[in-house]
Amino acid sequence: MNQITFSLIEIFISLIVETIILGGLFTWISNKANQTLQQKMTDEMNNIETQNKFIYTQLKDEIINAKRDLISQIKESKGGKN
């Protein structure tokens, strides 16, 4: 009877210890995966920001050039008169 009791206690304790160890391991893996995902998202947001700045600069330059072209065309249509 004592052997059965000790076996049950041993099984119970080993289940608790294994649960704690596995829980800690899964928590660590989850945290690591979240950190990796967060870093990838941060990198992607930085890439998007860089692309948006480039697009903004390109659009601004195109608008400035279009404005100059329009002013030149207006001056030419008036025969160079202001």
Secondary structure, DSSP 8 states (H G I E B T S, - for coil): -HHHHHHHHHHHHHHHHHHHHHHHHHHHHHHHHHHHHHHHHHHHHHHHHHHHHHHHHHHHHHHHHHHHHHHHHHHHHTTS--
